[in-house]
């Protein structure tokens, strides 16, 4: 997504400087833990959305940089907490904070980032942004709890899956886009901005779940089949269970309950069954429809390089490989 973000490249550099400063601490361990996710890199999609909407709608101050840094700190905190919950050893091809320092420093590091994020918004007087971001954080927690409660539920309904990914991913991207519009005082475009982020977030998470089946580990930074082994039922499997022949459905259910004992050969069999019934293509088509819905939300925005970047993000999202 790098090319699409060229128009906010300088802003993103400024965001990195804020993030590096926020990780500082008089305790070396706290600094190392808090700075770990930032140094690991990432797409910076969430801060980019704040910046793109703010700049597209006419905000030329440095306030979007601080808000963008705040949302990235929230994102980093959730990643650290997720890795503790999932006992994950690696993310983006690197060791996780929990694998390096253990669960207590990883959880506390995430808590510190959350506190610093919200504190920075108070310092800048961005109280309306803080209110939205804190409400969104609660929604994200709800989504994670709902996902955890349904872990191993092979018969997960499509509607429940969509509720999970809306809560834990799409609502956050929606908030980032709305924050950009809020900082630009573009009241009339807050709803389209939020809807853009929501549709983009649904597409993003569906593709993320799809890459767990068909991604290249060298590119994604994680092995395939992780969700299935953790008992997470996502859209490709849901579609297959809805559409595959009865014998294939029975085999999929048997293999999907293998959990952490699923062998590489068994995973390849699952993938073959998903491909045979068209579930992989169907999931990508659903993601593509959400991406098109996102692009439609930009119709009333004034022409600009930033609007073009938002259109490009929606267009290219479904073809990403990581």
C-alpha positions in Angstrom: 0.0 0.0 0.0 3.1 2.2 0.1 2.4 4.0 -3.2 -1.1 5.0 -2.2 0.3 6.7 0.9 2.9 9.0 -0.8 0.7 12.0 -0.4 0.9 11.6 3.4 4.5 10.4 3.6 5.8 13.4 5.4 2.9 13.2 7.9 3.6 9.5 8.5 7.2 10.4 9.2 6.0 12.8 11.8 3.8 10.2 13.3 6.8 7.9 13.7 8.6 10.6 15.6 5.7 11.0 18.0 5.5 7.2 18.5 9.2 7.0 19.2 8.9 9.8 21.7 5.9 8.2 23.4 7.8 5.0 23.9 10.5 6.7 26.0 10.7 5.8 29.6 13.2 6.0 32.5 12.8 2.2 32.7 14.7 0.5 29.8 12.3 -2.5 29.9 9.3 -0.3 29.5 10.9 1.5 26.6 11.9 -1.8 24.9 8.5 -3.3 25.2 6.5 -0.2 24.2 8.8 0.5 21.2 8.8 -3.2 20.0 5.7 -3.1 17.9 6.7 0.2 16.3 10.1 -1.1 15.3 8.5 -4.2 13.8 6.9 -2.0 11.2 3.4 -2.6 9.7 1.1 -1.0 7.2 0.3 2.1 9.3 -3.2 1.9 7.7 -5.0 3.3 10.7 -3.0 6.5 11.1 -2.9 6.9 7.3 -6.7 6.9 7.2 -6.8 9.7 9.8 -4.4 11.7 7.8 -5.9 11.0 4.4 -9.4 12.1 5.4 -8.2 15.1 7.4 -6.0 16.4 4.5 -8.6 15.5 1.9 -11.2 17.6 3.7 -9.0 20.6 4.2 -7.2 20.3 7.6 -3.7 21.7 7.3 -2.6 21.8 11.0 -0.5 19.2 12.8 -3.5 18.0 14.9 -4.1 15.0 12.5 -0.5 13.8 13.2 -1.1 13.6 16.9 -4.5 11.9 16.4 -2.9 9.5 13.9 -0.2 8.6 16.5 -2.8 8.1 19.1 -4.8 5.6 17.0 -1.6 3.7 16.1 -0.7 3.4 19.8 -4.2 1.9 20.5 -3.6 -0.5 17.6 -0.2 -1.5 18.9 -1.6 -2.1 22.4 -4.3 -4.3 21.0 -1.7 -6.3 19.1 0.3 -6.8 22.2 -2.7 -7.9 24.2 -3.9 -10.2 21.3 -0.5 -11.9 21.2 -0.8 -12.6 25.0 -4.2 -14.1 24.6 -3.2 -16.2 21.6 0.2 -17.1 23.1 1.7 -16.0 19.7 5.4 -16.4 19.1 5.7 -14.3 16.0 4.0 -11.4 14.2 5.2 -9.8 11.0 8.0 -12.4 10.9 9.4 -11.2 14.2 9.1 -12.4 17.8 6.2 -11.0 19.8 6.6 -9.0 23.0 5.1 -11.8 25.0 7.6 -14.3 23.6 10.5 -11.9 24.3 9.6 -10.6 27.8 6.7 -12.7 29.0 3.0 -11.9 29.6 3.3 -9.3 32.4 5.6 -6.9 30.5 3.5 -7.4 27.3 0.2 -6.7 29.0 1.6 -3.7 31.0 3.3 -2.4 27.8 0.0 -2.5 26.0 -1.7 -0.7 29.0 1.0 2.0 29.0 0.4 2.6 25.3 -3.3 2.9 25.8 -2.8 5.4 28.7 -0.3 7.4 26.7 -2.6 7.5 23.7 -5.6 8.8 25.6 -3.4 11.2 27.6 -1.9 12.7 24.4 -5.4 13.4 23.1 -6.3 15.2 26.4 -3.1 17.2 26.2 -4.0 18.3 22.7 -7.6 19.1 23.7 -9.0 16.5 21.3 -11.7 15.4 23.7 -14.2 14.5 21.0 -11.6 12.3 19.4 -10.9 10.7 22.8 -14.6 10.0 23.3 -14.9 8.3 19.9 -11.7 6.3 20.3 -12.5 5.1 23.9 -16.0 4.0 22.7 -14.3 2.2 19.8 -11.9 0.4 22.1 -14.8 -0.9 24.1 -16.4 -2.2 20.9 -13.1 -3.9 19.9 -13.0 -5.6 23.3 -16.5 -6.9 22.7 -15.5 -8.3 19.3 -12.5 -10.1 20.8 -14.7 -11.6 23.6 -17.3 -12.7 21.1 -14.7 -14.3 19.0 -13.2 -16.1 22.0 -16.6 -17.3 23.1 -17.2 -18.8 19.7 -13.7 -20.3 19.4 -14.0 -23.9 18.1 -17.7 -23.4 17.1 -17.6 -25.1 13.7 -21.2 -24.2 13.1 -20.6 -20.4 13.5 -23.2 -18.5 11.6 -22.1 -16.0 8.9 -24.0 -13.2 10.7 -22.0 -13.9 13.9 -18.7 -13.9 12.0 -19.6 -10.6 10.4 -20.5 -9.1 13.8 -17.1 -10.3 15.2 -15.1 -8.7 12.4 -17.2 -5.6 12.4 -16.6 -5.1 16.1 -12.9 -6.0 16.4 -11.6 -4.6 13.1 -14.1 -2.6 11.0 -15.3 -0.2 13.7 -11.7 0.8 14.4 -11.0 1.7 10.8 -14.4 3.5 10.7 -13.4 5.6 13.7 -10.0 6.5 12.1 -11.8 7.8 9.0 -14.4 9.7 11.1 -11.6 11.3 13.2 -10.0 12.7 10.1 -13.3 14.3 9.1 -13.9 15.6 12.6 -10.5 17.3 12.7 -11.3 19.0 9.4 -14.7 20.1 10.8 -16.4 18.4 7.9 -19.6 17.6 9.7 -21.6 16.7 6.6 -18.9 14.1 5.5 -18.4 12.4 8.9 -21.0 9.7 8.1 -19.6 8.9 4.6 -16.1 8.8 6.1 -17.2 6.5 8.9 -19.0 4.3 6.3 -15.9 4.2 4.1 -13.9 2.9 7.0 -16.5 0.4 8.1 -16.7 -1.2 4.6 -12.9 -1.0 4.1 -12.5 -2.7 7.5 -14.8 -5.6 6.6 -13.0 -6.1 3.4 -9.6 -5.9 5.1 -10.5 -8.5 7.7 -12.0 -10.9 5.2 -8.9 -10.8 3.1 -6.8 -11.2 6.3 -8.7 -14.3 7.1 -8.4 -15.5 3.5 -4.6 -15.1 3.6 -4.5 -17.5 6.5 -5.5 -20.1 4.0 -3.7 -18.9 0.8 -1.1 -16.5 1.9 2.7 -16.9 1.5 4.3 -17.2 4.9 7.4 -15.4 3.7 5.2 -12.4 2.7 2.6 -12.5 5.5 5.1 -13.2 8.3 3.0 -16.0 9.7 2.3 -19.6 8.8 -0.8 -20.6 7.0 -3.6 -22.4 9.0 -3.1 -20.5 12.2 -6.7 -19.6 12.6 -7.9 -23.1 11.9 -5.5 -24.6 14.4 -6.6 -22.0 17.0 -10.3 -22.9 16.4 -11.2 -19.6 14.7 -13.9 -20.2 12.1 -13.7 -17.6 9.4 -15.5 -16.8 6.1 -13.8 -19.3 3.8 -14.8 -22.2 6.0 -18.2 -20.8 6.7 -18.9 -20.5 3.0 -17.6 -24.1 2.4 -19.8 -25.5 5.1 -22.8 -23.7 3.5 -22.2 -24.8 -0.1 -20.0 -28.0 -0.3 -21.4 -31.5 -0.9 -22.5 -33.3 2.2 -19.5 -35.7 2.2 -17.1 -32.8 1.9 -18.9 -30.9 4.7 -18.5 -33.9 7.0 -14.8 -34.1 6.2 -14.3 -30.4 6.7 -16.0 -30.6 10.1 -13.8 -33.5 11.1 -10.6 -31.8 10.1 -11.6 -28.4 11.5 -12.0 -29.9 15.0 -8.4 -31.2 14.9 -7.2 -27.9 16.2 -3.5 -27.7 17.0 -3.1 -31.3 16.0 -4.0 -30.5 12.3 -1.1 -31.7 10.2 0.3 -29.9 7.1 -1.2 -32.6 4.9 -4.6 -32.2 6.6 -4.5 -28.5 6.1 -3.7 -28.9 2.4 -6.8 -31.2 2.2 -8.9 -28.5 3.9 -7.6 -25.9 1.4 -8.3 -28.3 -1.5 -11.9 -28.7 -0.3 -12.4 -25.0 0.0 -11.1 -24.4 -3.5 -13.2 -27.2 -5.0 -16.5 -25.7 -3.8 -15.4 -22.1 -4.7 -15.3 -20.9 -1.1 -12.0 -19.1 -1.6 -13.2 -17.2 -4.6 -16.5 -16.5 -2.9 -14.8 -15.0 0.1 -12.7 -12.8 -2.1 -15.8 -11.6 -4.0 -17.5 -10.7 -0.8 -14.5 -8.7 0.3 -14.5 -7.0 -3.1 -18.1 -5.9 -2.7 -17.3 -4.3 0.6 -14.3 -2.5 -1.0 -16.6 -1.2 -3.8 -19.1 -0.1 -1.2 -16.2 1.8 0.5 -15.3 3.6 -2.7 -18.9 4.8 -3.2 -18.7 6.7 0.1 -16.2 9.1 -1.5 -18.5 10.4 -4.2 -19.2 13.7 -2.5 -15.6 14.4 -1.5 -13.8 17.1 -3.4 -11.1 15.9 -5.9 -7.6 15.7 -4.4 -4.6 13.4 -4.3 -5.8 12.3 -0.9 -9.2 11.2 -2.2 -7.4 9.4 -5.1 -5.3 7.6 -2.5 -8.5 6.5 -0.6 -10.0 5.2 -3.8 -6.8 3.3 -4.6 -6.7 1.7 -1.1 -10.2 0.4 -1.6 -9.5 -0.8 -5.1 -6.2 -2.6 -4.3 -7.1 -3.9 -0.9 -8.6 -7.2 -2.0 -5.4 -8.1 -4.0 -3.0 -7.5 -1.1 -0.7 -10.4 -0.2 0.1 -9.4 3.4 
